[in-house]
Structures are given as structure tokens and as C-alpha cells.
Amino acid sequence: SEVINELNKDQIEIDKCKSNSIVISSFFVIMQKV
């Protein structure tokens, strides 16, 4: 049970990083179009 909780925390952190990088890259694309 403890191990599963740790893995879930890691997965949440990874998901945050992924969504952050998507936001940043789309922001750059928008800036280049302006």
C-alpha cells in the first residue's frame, strides 16, 4: 500500500511536468505567430 502511494505521487509529478511543458511549448508557438 505504501509503495503504491509513492508511485502515484511520482506519476502525479510526471503529469505536472508534462502538462507544464505542453503549456510552455504552445505559448512559444503563439508568440511566434504574433
N, C-alpha and C positions, 0 to 999 in steps of 0.2 A: 504493500500500500504506500509506504513512504517513497519507495523508488519510483513508483508511477507518478506520484505528485511532483517529484523533482523533474521527471521527464516532461511533464505537462508544462511546468514553469519554463523549461528550456524552449519548448515548442512555441509558447506564447511570445517569448523574447525574439525568436527567429521570425515569427509572423510580424511582429512590430517592425523589425529591421526591413523585412521585405516590403511592407506597405510604405514605410518611410522612403525607401529607395524608389518606389514607384511614383510617389508624390514628387520627389525631387526631380526625377527624370522627366516627368510630364511638365513640371514647372519650367525646366530648361527648354523643352520643346516649345512651350507657349512663348517664352521670352524671345526665342529665335525668330518666331513668326512676326513679332511686333516690329 
